[in-house]
């Protein structure tokens, strides 16, 4: 999947582990900021898409990218 960064956002943030726990809460806070697009970086596509859906429904400005920091090809 290619992530398009065409957005009215002035800032972009990539949060890894954004599908649960602390990563999710950080993504929620950043995605709620008016001028920020928060990119949810997750290893598990299914959980990442679920977090994307939930945060989008809450009005957050978020996008999803499948990424595993231990897999250079996914970066």
HTML snippet that shows the backbone in 3Dmol.js (N, CA, C, O; Angstrom):
<script src="https://3Dmol.org/build/3Dmol-min.js"></script>
<div id="view" style="width:600px;height:400px;position:relative"></div>
<script>
const pdb = `
ATOM      1  N   UNK A   1       0.838  -1.181   0.000  1.00  0.00           N
ATOM      2  CA  UNK A   1       0.000   0.000   0.000  1.00  0.00           C
ATOM      3  C   UNK A   1       0.879   1.239   0.000  1.00  0.00           C
ATOM      4  O   UNK A   1       1.817   1.333   0.791  1.00  0.00           O
ATOM      5  N   UNK A   2       0.592   2.170  -0.861  1.00  0.00           N
ATOM      6  CA  UNK A   2       1.316   3.432  -0.909  1.00  0.00           C
ATOM      7  C   UNK A   2       0.490   4.482  -0.184  1.00  0.00           C
ATOM      8  O   UNK A   2      -0.688   4.679  -0.483  1.00  0.00           O
ATOM      9  N   UNK A   3       1.106   5.140   0.750  1.00  0.00           N
ATOM     10  CA  UNK A   3       0.434   6.170   1.530  1.00  0.00           C
ATOM     11  C   UNK A   3       0.589   7.502   0.828  1.00  0.00           C
ATOM     12  O   UNK A   3       1.709   7.931   0.552  1.00  0.00           O
ATOM     13  N   UNK A   4      -0.496   8.147   0.540  1.00  0.00           N
ATOM     14  CA  UNK A   4      -0.462   9.469  -0.077  1.00  0.00           C
ATOM     15  C   UNK A   4      -0.482  10.521   1.020  1.00  0.00           C
ATOM     16  O   UNK A   4      -1.373  10.529   1.869  1.00  0.00           O
ATOM     17  N   UNK A   5       0.496  11.401   0.997  1.00  0.00           N
ATOM     18  CA  UNK A   5       0.578  12.433   2.026  1.00  0.00           C
ATOM     19  C   UNK A   5       0.032  13.768   1.546  1.00  0.00           C
ATOM     20  O   UNK A   5       0.454  14.826   2.013  1.00  0.00           O
ATOM     21  N   UNK A   6      -0.911  13.709   0.608  1.00  0.00           N
ATOM     22  CA  UNK A   6      -1.576  14.935   0.190  1.00  0.00           C
ATOM     23  C   UNK A   6      -2.631  15.245   1.238  1.00  0.00           C
ATOM     24  O   UNK A   6      -3.622  14.525   1.367  1.00  0.00           O
ATOM     25  N   UNK A   7      -2.421  16.290   1.965  1.00  0.00           N
ATOM     26  CA  UNK A   7      -3.300  16.640   3.076  1.00  0.00           C
ATOM     27  C   UNK A   7      -3.152  18.127   3.356  1.00  0.00           C
ATOM     28  O   UNK A   7      -2.134  18.735   3.027  1.00  0.00           O
ATOM     29  N   UNK A   8      -4.161  18.694   3.957  1.00  0.00           N
ATOM     30  CA  UNK A   8      -4.101  20.090   4.364  1.00  0.00           C
ATOM     31  C   UNK A   8      -3.269  20.247   5.637  1.00  0.00           C
ATOM     32  O   UNK A   8      -3.044  21.364   6.103  1.00  0.00           O
ATOM     33  N   UNK A   9      -2.818  19.131   6.194  1.00  0.00           N
ATOM     34  CA  UNK A   9      -2.056  19.168   7.437  1.00  0.00           C
ATOM     35  C   UNK A   9      -0.737  19.906   7.250  1.00  0.00           C
ATOM     36  O   UNK A   9      -0.096  19.807   6.203  1.00  0.00           O
ATOM     37  N   UNK A  10      -0.351  20.632   8.258  1.00  0.00           N
ATOM     38  CA  UNK A  10       0.934  21.319   8.263  1.00  0.00           C
ATOM     39  C   UNK A  10       2.022  20.434   8.865  1.00  0.00           C
ATOM     40  O   UNK A  10       3.209  20.612   8.593  1.00  0.00           O
ATOM     41  N   UNK A  11       1.593  19.475   9.692  1.00  0.00           N
ATOM     42  CA  UNK A  11       2.537  18.570  10.353  1.00  0.00           C
ATOM     43  C   UNK A  11       2.107  17.130  10.123  1.00  0.00           C
ATOM     44  O   UNK A  11       0.923  16.823   9.983  1.00  0.00           O
ATOM     45  N   UNK A  12       3.105  16.259  10.088  1.00  0.00           N
ATOM     46  CA  UNK A  12       2.860  14.828   9.957  1.00  0.00           C
ATOM     47  C   UNK A  12       3.572  14.131  11.103  1.00  0.00           C
ATOM     48  O   UNK A  12       4.694  14.493  11.459  1.00  0.00           O
ATOM     49  N   UNK A  13       2.922  13.136  11.676  1.00  0.00           N
ATOM     50  CA  UNK A  13       3.529  12.367  12.757  1.00  0.00           C
ATOM     51  C   UNK A  13       3.346  10.887  12.445  1.00  0.00           C
ATOM     52  O   UNK A  13       2.252  10.461  12.073  1.00  0.00           O
ATOM     53  N   UNK A  14       4.403  10.107  12.594  1.00  0.00           N
ATOM     54  CA  UNK A  14       4.327   8.657  12.451  1.00  0.00           C
ATOM     55  C   UNK A  14       4.440   8.063  13.836  1.00  0.00           C
ATOM     56  O   UNK A  14       5.431   8.275  14.536  1.00  0.00           O
ATOM     57  N   UNK A  15       3.417   7.314  14.233  1.00  0.00           N
ATOM     58  CA  UNK A  15       3.418   6.653  15.533  1.00  0.00           C
ATOM     59  C   UNK A  15       3.424   5.156  15.289  1.00  0.00           C
ATOM     60  O   UNK A  15       2.486   4.609  14.709  1.00  0.00           O
ATOM     61  N   UNK A  16       4.493   4.489  15.736  1.00  0.00           N
ATOM     62  CA  UNK A  16       4.549   3.038  15.593  1.00  0.00           C
ATOM     63  C   UNK A  16       3.836   2.390  16.778  1.00  0.00           C
ATOM     64  O   UNK A  16       3.771   2.958  17.868  1.00  0.00           O
ATOM     65  N   UNK A  17       3.310   1.202  16.545  1.00  0.00           N
ATOM     66  CA  UNK A  17       2.551   0.522  17.595  1.00  0.00           C
ATOM     67  C   UNK A  17       1.260   1.242  17.900  1.00  0.00           C
ATOM     68  O   UNK A  17       0.791   1.239  19.038  1.00  0.00           O
ATOM     69  N   UNK A  18       0.677   1.867  16.873  1.00  0.00           N
ATOM     70  CA  UNK A  18      -0.477   2.747  17.073  1.00  0.00           C
ATOM     71  C   UNK A  18      -1.807   2.021  17.143  1.00  0.00           C
ATOM     72  O   UNK A  18      -2.846   2.672  17.255  1.00  0.00           O
ATOM     73  N   UNK A  19      -1.815   0.701  17.083  1.00  0.00           N
ATOM     74  CA  UNK A  19      -3.092  -0.002  17.108  1.00  0.00           C
ATOM     75  C   UNK A  19      -3.555  -0.359  18.520  1.00  0.00           C
ATOM     76  O   UNK A  19      -4.662  -0.866  18.696  1.00  0.00           O
ATOM     77  N   UNK A  20      -2.705  -0.095  19.546  1.00  0.00           N
ATOM     78  CA  UNK A  20      -3.126  -0.408  20.912  1.00  0.00           C
ATOM     79  C   UNK A  20      -2.258   0.324  21.922  1.00  0.00           C
ATOM     80  O   UNK A  20      -1.192   0.843  21.589  1.00  0.00           O
ATOM     81  N   UNK A  21      -2.723   0.358  23.139  1.00  0.00           N
ATOM     82  CA  UNK A  21      -1.945   0.874  24.257  1.00  0.00           C
ATOM     83  C   UNK A  21      -1.508   2.324  24.129  1.00  0.00           C
ATOM     84  O   UNK A  21      -2.259   3.184  23.668  1.00  0.00           O
ATOM     85  N   UNK A  22      -0.269   2.574  24.551  1.00  0.00           N
ATOM     86  CA  UNK A  22       0.271   3.926  24.556  1.00  0.00           C
ATOM     87  C   UNK A  22       0.341   4.493  23.140  1.00  0.00           C
ATOM     88  O   UNK A  22       0.023   5.662  22.927  1.00  0.00           O
ATOM     89  N   UNK A  23       0.755   3.673  22.170  1.00  0.00           N
ATOM     90  CA  UNK A  23       0.833   4.131  20.785  1.00  0.00           C
ATOM     91  C   UNK A  23      -0.516   4.610  20.271  1.00  0.00           C
ATOM     92  O   UNK A  23      -0.595   5.630  19.587  1.00  0.00           O
ATOM     93  N   UNK A  24      -1.574   3.881  20.597  1.00  0.00           N
ATOM     94  CA  UNK A  24      -2.929   4.257  20.184  1.00  0.00           C
ATOM     95  C   UNK A  24      -3.333   5.600  20.788  1.00  0.00           C
ATOM     96  O   UNK A  24      -3.881   6.461  20.099  1.00  0.00           O
ATOM     97  N   UNK A  25      -3.057   5.768  22.071  1.00  0.00           N
ATOM     98  CA  UNK A  25      -3.437   7.016  22.752  1.00  0.00           C
ATOM     99  C   UNK A  25      -2.644   8.207  22.221  1.00  0.00           C
ATOM    100  O   UNK A  25      -3.191   9.301  22.082  1.00  0.00           O
ATOM    101  N   UNK A  26      -1.371   8.008  21.925  1.00  0.00           N
ATOM    102  CA  UNK A  26      -0.566   9.078  21.334  1.00  0.00           C
ATOM    103  C   UNK A  26      -1.141   9.440  19.964  1.00  0.00           C
ATOM    104  O   UNK A  26      -1.286  10.617  19.636  1.00  0.00           O
ATOM    105  N   UNK A  27      -1.468   8.417  19.167  1.00  0.00           N
ATOM    106  CA  UNK A  27      -2.044   8.659  17.838  1.00  0.00           C
ATOM    107  C   UNK A  27      -3.380   9.389  17.944  1.00  0.00           C
ATOM    108  O   UNK A  27      -3.679  10.267  17.135  1.00  0.00           O
ATOM    109  N   UNK A  28      -4.176   9.026  18.936  1.00  0.00           N
ATOM    110  CA  UNK A  28      -5.478   9.678  19.129  1.00  0.00           C
ATOM    111  C   UNK A  28      -5.298  11.160  19.442  1.00  0.00           C
ATOM    112  O   UNK A  28      -5.997  12.010  18.891  1.00  0.00           O
ATOM    113  N   UNK A  29      -4.359  11.459  20.329  1.00  0.00           N
ATOM    114  CA  UNK A  29      -4.106  12.859  20.704  1.00  0.00           C
ATOM    115  C   UNK A  29      -3.564  13.661  19.512  1.00  0.00           C
ATOM    116  O   UNK A  29      -4.017  14.777  19.255  1.00  0.00           O
ATOM    117  N   UNK A  30      -2.599  13.093  18.791  1.00  0.00           N
ATOM    118  CA  UNK A  30      -2.030  13.803  17.647  1.00  0.00           C
ATOM    119  C   UNK A  30      -3.054  13.952  16.525  1.00  0.00           C
ATOM    120  O   UNK A  30      -3.135  15.003  15.890  1.00  0.00           O
ATOM    121  N   UNK A  31      -3.834  12.902  16.284  1.00  0.00           N
ATOM    122  CA  UNK A  31      -4.843  12.947  15.228  1.00  0.00           C
ATOM    123  C   UNK A  31      -5.959  13.929  15.509  1.00  0.00           C
ATOM    124  O   UNK A  31      -6.639  14.375  14.585  1.00  0.00           O
ATOM    125  N   UNK A  32      -6.157  14.274  16.769  1.00  0.00           N
ATOM    126  CA  UNK A  32      -7.188  15.239  17.145  1.00  0.00           C
ATOM    127  C   UNK A  32      -6.721  16.677  16.937  1.00  0.00           C
ATOM    128  O   UNK A  32      -7.536  17.600  16.943  1.00  0.00           O
ATOM    129  N   UNK A  33      -5.420  16.873  16.753  1.00  0.00           N
ATOM    130  CA  UNK A  33      -4.907  18.224  16.511  1.00  0.00           C
ATOM    131  C   UNK A  33      -5.261  18.653  15.096  1.00  0.00           C
ATOM    132  O   UNK A  33      -5.106  17.891  14.142  1.00  0.00           O
ATOM    133  N   UNK A  34      -5.733  19.871  14.978  1.00  0.00           N
ATOM    134  CA  UNK A  34      -6.288  20.385  13.718  1.00  0.00           C
ATOM    135  C   UNK A  34      -5.299  20.342  12.561  1.00  0.00           C
ATOM    136  O   UNK A  34      -5.682  20.011  11.439  1.00  0.00           O
ATOM    137  N   UNK A  35      -4.053  20.668  12.809  1.00  0.00           N
ATOM    138  CA  UNK A  35      -3.090  20.805  11.721  1.00  0.00           C
ATOM    139  C   UNK A  35      -2.167  19.599  11.539  1.00  0.00           C
ATOM    140  O   UNK A  35      -1.158  19.698  10.842  1.00  0.00           O
ATOM    141  N   UNK A  36      -2.499  18.461  12.156  1.00  0.00           N
ATOM    142  CA  UNK A  36      -1.618  17.297  12.130  1.00  0.00           C
ATOM    143  C   UNK A  36      -2.299  16.084  11.507  1.00  0.00           C
ATOM    144  O   UNK A  36      -3.443  15.763  11.828  1.00  0.00           O
ATOM    145  N   UNK A  37      -1.574  15.416  10.609  1.00  0.00           N
ATOM    146  CA  UNK A  37      -1.992  14.109  10.114  1.00  0.00           C
ATOM    147  C   UNK A  37      -1.143  13.088  10.842  1.00  0.00           C
ATOM    148  O   UNK A  37       0.082  13.096  10.718  1.00  0.00           O
ATOM    149  N   UNK A  38      -1.772  12.219  11.591  1.00  0.00           N
ATOM    150  CA  UNK A  38      -1.060  11.183  12.323  1.00  0.00           C
ATOM    151  C   UNK A  38      -1.117   9.888  11.513  1.00  0.00           C
ATOM    152  O   UNK A  38      -2.195   9.405  11.167  1.00  0.00           O
ATOM    153  N   UNK A  39       0.042   9.345  11.221  1.00  0.00           N
ATOM    154  CA  UNK A  39       0.142   8.107  10.461  1.00  0.00           C
ATOM    155  C   UNK A  39       0.313   6.961  11.450  1.00  0.00           C
ATOM    156  O   UNK A  39       1.271   6.921  12.223  1.00  0.00           O
ATOM    157  N   UNK A  40      -0.635   6.034  11.409  1.00  0.00           N
ATOM    158  CA  UNK A  40      -0.617   4.878  12.299  1.00  0.00           C
ATOM    159  C   UNK A  40       0.289   3.815  11.703  1.00  0.00           C
ATOM    160  O   UNK A  40      -0.049   3.218  10.681  1.00  0.00           O
ATOM    161  N   UNK A  41       1.417   3.574  12.316  1.00  0.00           N
ATOM    162  CA  UNK A  41       2.335   2.536  11.859  1.00  0.00           C
ATOM    163  C   UNK A  41       2.114   1.271  12.667  1.00  0.00           C
ATOM    164  O   UNK A  41       2.318   1.257  13.881  1.00  0.00           O
ATOM    165  N   UNK A  42       1.692   0.195  11.984  1.00  0.00           N
ATOM    166  CA  UNK A  42       1.369  -1.051  12.682  1.00  0.00           C
ATOM    167  C   UNK A  42       1.894  -2.251  11.906  1.00  0.00           C
ATOM    168  O   UNK A  42       1.890  -2.248  10.675  1.00  0.00           O
ATOM    169  N   UNK A  43       2.347  -3.280  12.626  1.00  0.00           N
ATOM    170  CA  UNK A  43       2.780  -4.526  11.985  1.00  0.00           C
ATOM    171  C   UNK A  43       1.590  -5.346  11.513  1.00  0.00           C
ATOM    172  O   UNK A  43       1.629  -5.955  10.444  1.00  0.00           O
ATOM    173  N   UNK A  44       0.536  -5.359  12.312  1.00  0.00           N
ATOM    174  CA  UNK A  44      -0.636  -6.169  12.008  1.00  0.00           C
ATOM    175  C   UNK A  44      -1.645  -5.314  11.236  1.00  0.00           C
ATOM    176  O   UNK A  44      -2.238  -4.384  11.783  1.00  0.00           O
ATOM    177  N   UNK A  45      -1.826  -5.647   9.959  1.00  0.00           N
ATOM    178  CA  UNK A  45      -2.703  -4.852   9.091  1.00  0.00           C
ATOM    179  C   UNK A  45      -4.137  -4.820   9.601  1.00  0.00           C
ATOM    180  O   UNK A  45      -4.774  -3.766   9.599  1.00  0.00           O
ATOM    181  N   UNK A  46      -4.646  -5.957  10.035  1.00  0.00           N
ATOM    182  CA  UNK A  46      -6.035  -6.024  10.500  1.00  0.00           C
ATOM    183  C   UNK A  46      -6.261  -5.120  11.711  1.00  0.00           C
ATOM    184  O   UNK A  46      -7.242  -4.378  11.759  1.00  0.00           O
ATOM    185  N   UNK A  47      -5.362  -5.181  12.682  1.00  0.00           N
ATOM    186  CA  UNK A  47      -5.496  -4.337  13.873  1.00  0.00           C
ATOM    187  C   UNK A  47      -5.256  -2.863  13.540  1.00  0.00           C
ATOM    188  O   UNK A  47      -5.887  -1.978  14.118  1.00  0.00           O
ATOM    189  N   UNK A  48      -4.347  -2.609  12.613  1.00  0.00           N
ATOM    190  CA  UNK A  48      -4.092  -1.236  12.177  1.00  0.00           C
ATOM    191  C   UNK A  48      -5.297  -0.628  11.494  1.00  0.00           C
ATOM    192  O   UNK A  48      -5.640   0.527  11.747  1.00  0.00           O
ATOM    193  N   UNK A  49      -5.948  -1.398  10.626  1.00  0.00           N
ATOM    194  CA  UNK A  49      -7.151  -0.920   9.936  1.00  0.00           C
ATOM    195  C   UNK A  49      -8.282  -0.687  10.930  1.00  0.00           C
ATOM    196  O   UNK A  49      -9.053   0.260  10.782  1.00  0.00           O
ATOM    197  N   UNK A  50      -8.385  -1.549  11.946  1.00  0.00           N
ATOM    198  CA  UNK A  50      -9.419  -1.365  12.973  1.00  0.00           C
ATOM    199  C   UNK A  50      -9.176  -0.078  13.762  1.00  0.00           C
ATOM    200  O   UNK A  50     -10.113   0.668  14.045  1.00  0.00           O
ATOM    201  N   UNK A  51      -7.910   0.180  14.116  1.00  0.00           N
ATOM    202  CA  UNK A  51      -7.576   1.421  14.833  1.00  0.00           C
ATOM    203  C   UNK A  51      -7.855   2.633  13.948  1.00  0.00           C
ATOM    204  O   UNK A  51      -8.367   3.647  14.424  1.00  0.00           O
ATOM    205  N   UNK A  52      -7.523   2.531  12.668  1.00  0.00           N
ATOM    206  CA  UNK A  52      -7.791   3.613  11.720  1.00  0.00           C
ATOM    207  C   UNK A  52      -9.282   3.930  11.678  1.00  0.00           C
ATOM    208  O   UNK A  52      -9.680   5.093  11.748  1.00  0.00           O
ATOM    209  N   UNK A  53     -10.091   2.902  11.565  1.00  0.00           N
ATOM    210  CA  UNK A  53     -11.543   3.083  11.502  1.00  0.00           C
ATOM    211  C   UNK A  53     -12.074   3.738  12.779  1.00  0.00           C
ATOM    212  O   UNK A  53     -12.868   4.678  12.725  1.00  0.00           O
ATOM    213  N   UNK A  54     -11.626   3.231  13.915  1.00  0.00           N
ATOM    214  CA  UNK A  54     -12.098   3.759  15.201  1.00  0.00           C
ATOM    215  C   UNK A  54     -11.699   5.227  15.376  1.00  0.00           C
ATOM    216  O   UNK A  54     -12.514   6.049  15.794  1.00  0.00           O
ATOM    217  N   UNK A  55     -10.451   5.550  15.058  1.00  0.00           N
ATOM    218  CA  UNK A  55      -9.980   6.929  15.218  1.00  0.00           C
ATOM    219  C   UNK A  55     -10.629   7.874  14.214  1.00  0.00           C
ATOM    220  O   UNK A  55     -10.944   9.017  14.545  1.00  0.00           O
ATOM    221  N   UNK A  56     -10.827   7.400  12.991  1.00  0.00           N
ATOM    222  CA  UNK A  56     -11.506   8.216  11.978  1.00  0.00           C
ATOM    223  C   UNK A  56     -12.928   8.532  12.426  1.00  0.00           C
ATOM    224  O   UNK A  56     -13.398   9.658  12.261  1.00  0.00           O
ATOM    225  N   UNK A  57     -13.614   7.538  12.993  1.00  0.00           N
ATOM    226  CA  UNK A  57     -14.981   7.743  13.489  1.00  0.00           C
ATOM    227  C   UNK A  57     -15.034   8.733  14.647  1.00  0.00           C
ATOM    228  O   UNK A  57     -16.075   9.337  14.905  1.00  0.00           O
ATOM    229  N   UNK A  58     -13.915   8.899  15.345  1.00  0.00           N
ATOM    230  CA  UNK A  58     -13.828   9.863  16.446  1.00  0.00           C
ATOM    231  C   UNK A  58     -13.427  11.253  15.943  1.00  0.00           C
ATOM    232  O   UNK A  58     -13.268  12.181  16.736  1.00  0.00           O
ATOM    233  N   UNK A  59     -13.266  11.392  14.629  1.00  0.00           N
ATOM    234  CA  UNK A  59     -12.933  12.684  14.056  1.00  0.00           C
ATOM    235  C   UNK A  59     -11.445  12.973  13.949  1.00  0.00           C
ATOM    236  O   UNK A  59     -11.053  14.103  13.658  1.00  0.00           O
ATOM    237  N   UNK A  60     -10.617  11.973  14.178  1.00  0.00           N
ATOM    238  CA  UNK A  60      -9.170  12.164  14.112  1.00  0.00           C
ATOM    239  C   UNK A  60      -8.695  12.162  12.664  1.00  0.00           C
ATOM    240  O   UNK A  60      -9.245  11.454  11.820  1.00  0.00           O
ATOM    241  N   UNK A  61      -7.672  12.957  12.387  1.00  0.00           N
ATOM    242  CA  UNK A  61      -7.051  13.025  11.067  1.00  0.00           C
ATOM    243  C   UNK A  61      -5.906  12.013  11.055  1.00  0.00           C
ATOM    244  O   UNK A  61      -4.788  12.320  11.468  1.00  0.00           O
ATOM    245  N   UNK A  62      -6.200  10.796  10.573  1.00  0.00           N
ATOM    246  CA  UNK A  62      -5.233   9.706  10.620  1.00  0.00           C
ATOM    247  C   UNK A  62      -5.169   8.964   9.292  1.00  0.00           C
ATOM    248  O   UNK A  62      -6.100   8.996   8.488  1.00  0.00           O
ATOM    249  N   UNK A  63      -4.040   8.298   9.091  1.00  0.00           N
ATOM    250  CA  UNK A  63      -3.833   7.418   7.946  1.00  0.00           C
ATOM    251  C   UNK A  63      -3.125   6.177   8.480  1.00  0.00           C
ATOM    252  O   UNK A  63      -2.609   6.194   9.597  1.00  0.00           O
ATOM    253  N   UNK A  64      -3.095   5.115   7.706  1.00  0.00           N
ATOM    254  CA  UNK A  64      -2.484   3.857   8.142  1.00  0.00           C
ATOM    255  C   UNK A  64      -1.382   3.439   7.184  1.00  0.00           C
ATOM    256  O   UNK A  64      -1.499   3.600   5.969  1.00  0.00           O
ATOM    257  N   UNK A  65      -0.308   2.898   7.750  1.00  0.00           N
ATOM    258  CA  UNK A  65       0.740   2.274   6.956  1.00  0.00           C
ATOM    259  C   UNK A  65       1.199   1.009   7.682  1.00  0.00           C
ATOM    260  O   UNK A  65       1.430   1.019   8.892  1.00  0.00           O
ATOM    261  N   UNK A  66       1.325  -0.064   6.931  1.00  0.00           N
ATOM    262  CA  UNK A  66       1.821  -1.320   7.487  1.00  0.00           C
ATOM    263  C   UNK A  66       3.340  -1.232   7.544  1.00  0.00           C
ATOM    264  O   UNK A  66       4.000  -1.091   6.514  1.00  0.00           O
ATOM    265  N   UNK A  67       3.890  -1.315   8.751  1.00  0.00           N
ATOM    266  CA  UNK A  67       5.334  -1.174   8.931  1.00  0.00           C
ATOM    267  C   UNK A  67       5.805  -2.052  10.075  1.00  0.00           C
ATOM    268  O   UNK A  67       5.160  -2.134  11.120  1.00  0.00           O
ATOM    269  N   UNK A  68       6.935  -2.705   9.864  1.00  0.00           N
ATOM    270  CA  UNK A  68       7.586  -3.506  10.895  1.00  0.00           C
ATOM    271  C   UNK A  68       9.025  -3.022  10.967  1.00  0.00           C
ATOM    272  O   UNK A  68       9.785  -3.214  10.017  1.00  0.00           O
ATOM    273  N   UNK A  69       9.412  -2.405  12.061  1.00  0.00           N
ATOM    274  CA  UNK A  69      10.731  -1.816  12.178  1.00  0.00           C
ATOM    275  C   UNK A  69      11.847  -2.856  12.135  1.00  0.00           C
ATOM    276  O   UNK A  69      13.009  -2.500  11.940  1.00  0.00           O
ATOM    277  N   UNK A  70      11.517  -4.126  12.312  1.00  0.00           N
ATOM    278  CA  UNK A  70      12.514  -5.195  12.193  1.00  0.00           C
ATOM    279  C   UNK A  70      12.634  -5.706  10.758  1.00  0.00           C
ATOM    280  O   UNK A  70      13.511  -6.518  10.463  1.00  0.00           O
ATOM    281  N   UNK A  71      11.766  -5.241   9.870  1.00  0.00           N
ATOM    282  CA  UNK A  71      11.769  -5.646   8.459  1.00  0.00           C
ATOM    283  C   UNK A  71      12.106  -4.433   7.599  1.00  0.00           C
ATOM    284  O   UNK A  71      11.245  -3.594   7.335  1.00  0.00           O
ATOM    285  N   UNK A  72      13.347  -4.345   7.169  1.00  0.00           N
ATOM    286  CA  UNK A  72      13.817  -3.183   6.405  1.00  0.00           C
ATOM    287  C   UNK A  72      12.972  -2.948   5.154  1.00  0.00           C
ATOM    288  O   UNK A  72      12.760  -1.799   4.769  1.00  0.00           O
ATOM    289  N   UNK A  73      12.491  -4.001   4.518  1.00  0.00           N
ATOM    290  CA  UNK A  73      11.688  -3.843   3.305  1.00  0.00           C
ATOM    291  C   UNK A  73      10.348  -3.162   3.557  1.00  0.00           C
ATOM    292  O   UNK A  73       9.754  -2.622   2.624  1.00  0.00           O
ATOM    293  N   UNK A  74       9.861  -3.173   4.788  1.00  0.00           N
ATOM    294  CA  UNK A  74       8.562  -2.551   5.075  1.00  0.00           C
ATOM    295  C   UNK A  74       8.696  -1.067   5.409  1.00  0.00           C
ATOM    296  O   UNK A  74       7.698  -0.352   5.505  1.00  0.00           O
ATOM    297  N   UNK A  75       9.925  -0.615   5.583  1.00  0.00           N
ATOM    298  CA  UNK A  75      10.146   0.780   5.986  1.00  0.00           C
ATOM    299  C   UNK A  75      10.179   1.677   4.759  1.00  0.00           C
ATOM    300  O   UNK A  75      10.354   2.889   4.885  1.00  0.00           O
TER     301      UNK A  75
END
`;
const viewer = $3Dmol.createViewer("view");
viewer.addModel(pdb, "pdb");
viewer.setStyle({}, {cartoon: {color: "spectrum"}});
viewer.zoomTo();
viewer.render();
</script>
